Amino acid sequence: MENQLAKSTEERTFQYQDSLPSLPVPSLEESLKKYLESVKPFANKEEYKKTEEIVQNFQDGVGRKLHQKLLERAKGKRNWLEEWWLNVAYLDARLPSQLNVNFAGPAPYFEHCWPPKEGTQLERGSITLWHNLNYWQLLRKEKVPVHKVGNNPLDMNQFRMLFSTCKIPGITRDSVINYFRTESEGHSPTHLTVLCRGRVFVFDVMHEGSLMTPPEIHRQLTYIHKKCHSEPDGPGIPALTSEERTRWAKAREYLISLDPENLTRLEKIQSSLLVYSIEDSSPHVTPEDYSQVTAMILVGDPTVRWGDKSYNLVSFSNGIFGCSCDGSEKVRNISLPEELVFTVDDKILNNINQAEAQYLKQASDLQIVAYAFTSFGKKLTKKKRLHPDTFVQLALQLAYYRLHGRPGSCYETAMTRYFYHGRTETVRSCTIEALRWCQSMQDPSTSLLERQRKMLQAFAKHDKMMKDCSAGKGFDRHLLGLLLIAKEEGLPVPELFTDPLFSKSGGGGNFVLSTSLVGYWRILGLVVPMVHNGYGFFYHIRDDRFNVASTAWRSCPETNAEKLVQLVFHSFQDMMKLMNTAYL
């Protein structure tokens, strides 16, 4: 918070949006060349030759026609991908989003200023909420500093989606409603939602034109907490948001048909700034082991999560999460929170029970580990002139190779925020250079100098791919655009997309490693694997450590997140030893 306020506020948060460049359409030849390189680790000579022919036929034939249509589309849109990506990646999916799509993770304050302590949940929660609400006010006033790389401003559009945003389930496709407005744009909602023991409450965070103080927020939370702990639990309407999307859409329609006021209650939740969840449990956590708290946030009680909200804050009984501030203890005469009591019947209660049952069954199948590697971090890797993100990605490739004896198709997120409404591109971290290095590490006859040489080649390849993808020169989103153009034109799916090597190399969302750098600050989180025999692997990088979180499905006998993470840590040590000894 102090860092945000300390920076210059002469620039407005969204002032550069109209001047950002449009998302480019890459060259067809370059995209196909990069695609061919990406399938090499997964192909023998015959398979690769066959795919080469398919790619050449695509380039000379239907691919060129589709590319021209994509260029025409791009002329009329500042971001040709935006609508497609939102639909394909998020809104069309019918899987339950609370577990399969949402990102979740713990706040890190227990490491230094707020260790776990029973009885601090509401006090810390009120302070945490107050800081979040101050950030909301900064956004409303457009005083959040513009993110830049050098002097180049980045797209800030996603910040509009942080508060007062909700996904609405649909029978075949969901939709997103965003109620947030800057002060110059007009009215924006000022209430938040609190979930506790299957019950739903809302209260306004503004009183007489000013933001509630932490003690005033504390009073509201205390009222809700006492009421829910002295009266019966609620029906657990929020659990419906953890259901398969079409079933949730039908249940929502039926809920509204029971009582028109149910729609009003739903809209209050949808438009609220955020959802604050009061959990009764107390997860174990240490600065080295985040596993249990991460698991309880990702797969916690579905009756106190609104899985469709863009922002859920979760608090635990032992006070896990938060930050520090001061404030007057005087509490103004503020209206007590309003409870949203939905009209329900046996059918809705059965739907809730069914949603809870499927959610808990899937959650119990998920293995989650989150550990800190504390021997070294960014400081040492940079001293060795190794990019810390690439360092983690190559360690993961080596760990997967050692565990499974084969290369692992890998999705890593690259940001494309240099461009208007730019979001992400895919970096395929499993390169032929990375595979050759992994093979050399397992071959006792390979010298240290040769291993180091191959590792540095893999580093150079990954660094270039990340740079290209961030500059709008990736190929996965381009190929997706060509496929969607074909579908819109009613054409058969081109052979490129039905070729076994397409999915084997990760295409079509089949990456066995779903990875992302969360950042270089004290934030950690994770997602579930993309495929049943895969892993989720998220990490954040600090000067003195690497914090990693991994998921795998227990029902898959091949995968083991615990073993993978331990092998990643082992690979960290081996890579650093390689850099220290290869010159000797």
N, C-alpha and C positions, 0 to 999 in steps of 0.2 A: 504493500500500500504506500509506504513512504517513498519507495523507489519510483512508483508511478507519479506521485505528486511532485517529486523533486525534479522530474524532467520538464523540459519546456512544454508549455501548453499553448504556444502560439499556433501550432498546427492543429487542425481539427482531425479527429479520428478517421472520418470518412472522406476527407477533402480531396484525396487523390484518386478516388474510385473512377471518376469519369475520364481520367487521363491515363489510366493503365492500358498497356497494349492488349490487343485481342489475343486469345489463345491461338497459336499457329497450328496449321496442319502440316505435319512433317512430310518430307519427300517419300514417295511410295518405295522407290528403290532403296533408300537408306533404311526405312523401317523393315523391309523384307530381308535386307542384308543382316541387320541386327537380330531379327527373329531367327534366321538360320544359325547364327552364332550361338544363340541361346539354347538351341536344341541339341547341340553337339555333345554335351556331357551325358545325354540320355540315349544316344543312338549308336548302333554298330555301323559299319561301312555301308551295308546294303540298305538299312533303314534311312540313313542320312542321304544316300543317293536318291532314294525314292522321294523323300521330302524335298530335296533340291529340285527335282523335276516338277513336283506339285507347285512349289513356290514360283518357279519360272513360268509355268503355265498360267498361274494366277496373275503374275505381273504382266504378262503379255496379253492376257484376255480380260476376264470379267473384273479382275482387280483394278485395272486401269479405268474401266468405266465407272466402277464404284468410287474410286478415288476422285474422279472428276465431279461426281455428284456430291461428294463430301466437300469439295472445294466450293461448289455452288452454295451448299448449306452454310458454310463458314462465312460467305460474303454477307449474309443477312443476320448473322449472330455474332456478338462479341465473344461468346464462348460456345462453340459448336457442341461441346461435350456436356455442358452443365445439366440440361434437362434429361438427357439420356442417362447420365451417370447416376443422378438422383433416383431415377426410376429403376434402372437395372440393378444397381448395387444395394438399394435400400427399400424402395416402395413396392416393387413387384415381388420381393421375397415373401414367401408364406411361412417360413420358419418362425418360431417364437423369437421376437427380437430382443427381449430382455436378457436372454442368455446367449443367443447366437450372433447378435449384431452389436449389442451395447459394449462400450469400453468401461472398465471399472478398476478402481485401485484406491489405496489408502492415502490419507494425508500423512506427511512425515514428521509432524512436530514432536512426536514422542522421542525423537532422537536427541533433542537438545533442551527444549524448554517445558514440554508438557508430557512427562512420562505417565503411563496409565495409572489412574487413581479412581477408585470407586467413589461415587457421589458427586463427581464433577461434570457429569454429562450435560445438564441443563445450563450451568454457568458457562462452560466452554462453548456449548452450542450457541448461546446468545451472542457471545463475542465473535464466533466464527460467522454467524449470520450477519452481524453488523458490518464486518469487513466485506462480505460478499455484497451487501446492499450498498455500501459506499462505492464499490467497483461498479455496480449497476448505475449509480448516479453519475459516475465519471463517464460511462458510456452514453448516458442520456444527454450529458452536456458536451459530448465529443471531446473529452479531455484525456482519454486513454491515448498515449503516444502512438504514432504510426510506426509499425514494424518496418525496419529497413535492413537491407543488405548493402553496406556502404552508403551511398546516397540514393539508392533505388528503393522507392516505397513498395511495400508488398500489399497484396489484396487484404482488406480488413473485413470483407463481407461476412465471414463466419462469426464475427463478434456480434453481429445482429441476431444470430440464432442462439446465443447463449441463454438469454433470459426470455421468459414469456413465449416459449416455442413448444409445440407439441405435435407428435405424429398422430393422425387419426386413422383407425383401421378401416379398410375397405374390403369388399368381397373379393376383388381381384387385384386391386392396387390401393395402397395407402395414400394419404395426402399429408402435407405438412402445413400447419397454420402458425404464423408468426405474428404476435400482437405487439412486439416491441416497436417503439418509435423514439427517435431522439426528441429533445425538447423543441427543436425548431420544426419538427414534423407534426407535433401535436400530442394528443393524450396517449399515455401508455399505462397498462395495468400497474397497480401498486400494492397488490396483495400477494401473499405466499400461501402455500399449502403445507400442512403438517399431517403426517400419517403416524398413527400410533395404535397398536393392537387392533388392527382391522377397521379403525375408525378414521374419518377424514375431517379436518378442520381447516378453516381459512381465516386469516386476519390481515388487515391493512397495515403496511409498515410505515405509512406516513400519518402524521397527526398534526393538524393545524399548520400544514405546510412544511413541516420538518420531519426528518427521519427519526424513527424511534431510537432511543438510546439502548445500549446493551441491557441495563436493568429493566427497561420497559419490555424488551423482547423476552427477557428472562421471566417476567411475570406472566406473559402469554404462554410460554412453554410450560411453566409450572402449573398453570391452570389446566392445560391439556393433559399433562402427565398425571396429575392427581385424579382427574376425572376418569381417565382410561384405566388407572390402576385401582380404582375403587368401584367401578361399574363393570358390567359384562363386556366382553370383546365385541367388536363390530362384525358385520358379515364378511368383511375382507374384499370389498369390491375391487381394490387395486390389483388383486391376484389375477383378475381377468386380463390385465395388460401383459401377463406372462404367457398367454395362450397362443396357439397357432393363429396367424393373423386373420384368416377367414372366419374361424370359429369365434374369435373375439369380435369381429365386425358384426356377426349375426347376433351375438349376445348383447352387444351394445345397442343394436336396433331394437331388440326385444325389451331391453331395460328402459329405453326411451318410450316404447309403446305402453309400458305399465303406468307411466306417470309423466306428463310433459315437464314437470319440475325436475325430473332426472336429467333432462338435457341441460337445464340451467345449471344444475350441480356439476355436470361434466364440464361445461364450458368454463366454470369458475376454476376448476383444476387446470384445464387446458391453457387458460390465459394467465395463470399465476406466474409470478417471477421465477419460482423454482419450487421443488418439492423437498421438504425437510423430513427425514425419516428418523423416528425414535425407536431404536432397537433395545431390547432388554438384555441381550447377550454381552459378554465381555471377552473379546478375542485376545489370545496370547500374542504378543509381539515384542521383538527386540530389534535393535539397529542392524542385526545381521540376518534375522529371519522374519520375513513379512508374510509367510505362507498362510497362516490361519486368518489373519485379518483381511488379506487380499481375497481369500476364498469366501469369507463371510460377506464381503461387499459384493462380490460378483454373483454368488449363489445364495444370498441371504433370504430372509423371510419375504415371500412375494406379496404378503398382505400389507407390507409397509414399503413397497416400491411402486412408483408409477412408471412402468417401463417405457412409456411413450414420451415422457418429458425429456427435454434436452439436458436438463440439469437436476440431478437428485443429490442432495447432501445427506449423508448417513452418519448418525451419531450412535455410539455404543455406551453401555452403562459405565464402563471404566474410563470414559472421557477421551477415547481415541479420536484425534483430529483437533485442529484449531490453531489459533494464533493469539497474540496478546495485545491489549489496549487498555486505556483508562476511560472512565465515564462517571457522570454524576449518578448517585443512587436515588435521586428524586424521580418518582414515577408519576406521570400525568394521569388524569382521569380518562383512560382510554377504554373503548368498548372491548369486552372480552371476545375471544375467538368464536366464530360461528361454526357449529358442526354441520356438515353436509350429511344429512340422514337420507339415504336413498330408499325409495320404495322398491321392495324386492318381493319375490315369491319363491316357491319351491324350485321352479325351473332355474331361476338365476342362482339360487344357493347351490343347486346341483352343478351349474356351470362353474361356479367358483371352486367347488370341491374338485371338479375334474381338472381345472386349470392348475390348482395347487398340486394335485397328484402327479400330473405330467411334468410340471416344473421340478418338483422334488426328485422325481425319478431320474430326469436328465441331469440335474445338479449333482446327484449322488454318484453319477458315472464319471464326473469330471475330476481329474487329478490336477491339483494346483500346487506349484512350488514357487516361492519368491525369496531369493537369498541375495546377500551382498558379498561380493568378492572384494576383500579389503587389503590385499597385498600391494596393489598399486591401482592407478586410474589414468585419467586423461593426461595428467602432468607428465608421467613417465613416457607414455606412448608418443606424445607430441615431441618430447625431448629426443626420441628416436626417429623423429620425422615420419611417424606412422599416423594416419588419420584414425582417431579413436573409434569412429563409427565403423569404418572398414575393418579395424582390428577385431571388433566384436563379431561382425558378419563372417569373417574368415575363420574365427575361432568356432563359430557355430557350424560352419561347413565341415571343419575338421572333426568336431564332436559327432555330428550326424554320420559322417563317413566311418568313424571308428565304431559307432554303435550299431550301424545297420549294414556296413560293408558296401555302400553304394552312394552315389551323389543324391542330394536332397533338393528338389526343385523349390526355389525360395522366392517369396514375395517380400520385398522391402519397400516401404513407403518413401517416395520422394515428393517434396512439395513443389507445386507449380504456381506459387502465389506471386510470382513476378507479373502474372497475367490477370486480366479481369475475371473475377470470380474463379480464379485458379484454385485447385484443391490438391490432387495427387496424381502421380504417375507411378508405374511399377518399375522398380529396379530388380532385375533377375540376378540375385547375388551368386547363384550357382553357375559360374562361368567355366569354360574349359581350362582357363588358367588356374582357377581355384581347385578344380578336380586334379589337375596334374600336380599341384602342390600337395594336396591331401595324399595322393598316391605316393609321393616322394617321402612324406612323413612316416608312412607305414612300410617303406622299403628300407631295410637295414643297410643295404649296399649303397644308398645315396649319401653323399657327403654332406656335411653341415653347410658348406658353401653353396652347393647345388640346391639344397633345401631353401636356403635364404634367398637365392636368386629367383627361384620359382615363386616364393612367397611375395617378393617385391613385385614380380610381374602380375600376380593376382591383385595386389594392392593397387597398382597403376590402372589395371582394367576396371576395378570396382569404382575407383575415384572418378575415372572418366565417365562411366555410365551414370553415376549420380549427378555429375555436372551436366551431362547431356539431357537427362530426364528433367532436371529443374529448369533447363532452358527451353523446354517444350519439344525436345528431340527424342523422346522415348517412343516406343512402338506399340506397347500393349493397348493403350487407349485408342491409338490410331486403328489397330486391327479391329477393336471392338466397334469403332465407328463404321468401318467398312462392312462388318457383319450386320449391323443394325440397318444400314442403308439397303443391303440385300433383302432383309426381311421386310422393310417398308415398301420395297419395290415388288414384293411378291416373288422374288427369285429363289431358286433352290440354294440351300446353304453351300457355299463354295467348299471344294474338297480340302482346302487348306485347314478348315476348321473341323473337319471330320477325320483328318489324318491322325492316327494313334499318337504320333509324336507331339501333336498340339497339346493334348491333355497330359501326356506323360511329362512334358516339360513345364506344366503348370497352367497352361492356357485354359480358359473357361472356368477359372476359379478353382483349379485343382492343385494348387501349390501345397506341398506337404509341410513346408515351413512358412507360417504366416507371421511376419516380423515387422517391428517398427522401433525406431529410436524415439522414446517419449520426450527426451530433451536433456539439457545439461543442468537441470536444477533438481530440487528434492521432490520430484513427483514420480510416482510409479503406477503402473496399471497394466492390464492385459485383456486379451480376448480369447475366445475358444478357438480350436483349430479350424481351418477351412474344410478339411476332409477328415474322415474317420480315422485314417491311419497317419494323421499328421500332428503337428504341434503348433500352438500359439507361442510366440517368443517375443516379449517386449522388454525393453531395457532402458535405463537412464544412466548417463555418464557423468561422473563427478571427478574432481581433481585427484581424489585419493581412492576411488572405488568405482566398481561397476555393479549396479543393482539390476538383477534380471528376474523376470517372472515368466514361467512357462506353464502351459496347459497341455493335457493329453487325455484321451478317452480311456478309462479303465477297461472298457469292454473290448478294446483293441489289444490283442496279445503282443503285437509288435512294438508298441510305443511305451516309453517310460520317461516322464518329464523329469523325475528326480535324477535318473542316470544321465539324461541329456545335459542338465545343468551342471552336474558334477564334472562331466567330460568337457564342457565349455570352460569351466574354471581350470581344469587340467591343461587345456589348450592355451589359455592365457599364459600360463607359466611356461609352456613349451615354446611359444612364440617369442616371449621375452628372452628366454635362454638362448634361442636361436640368434636373436639380434646381439646378445652379449658375447656369444662364443664363436660365431661364424668367422669373425676376423682373426681369431687366435691361431 
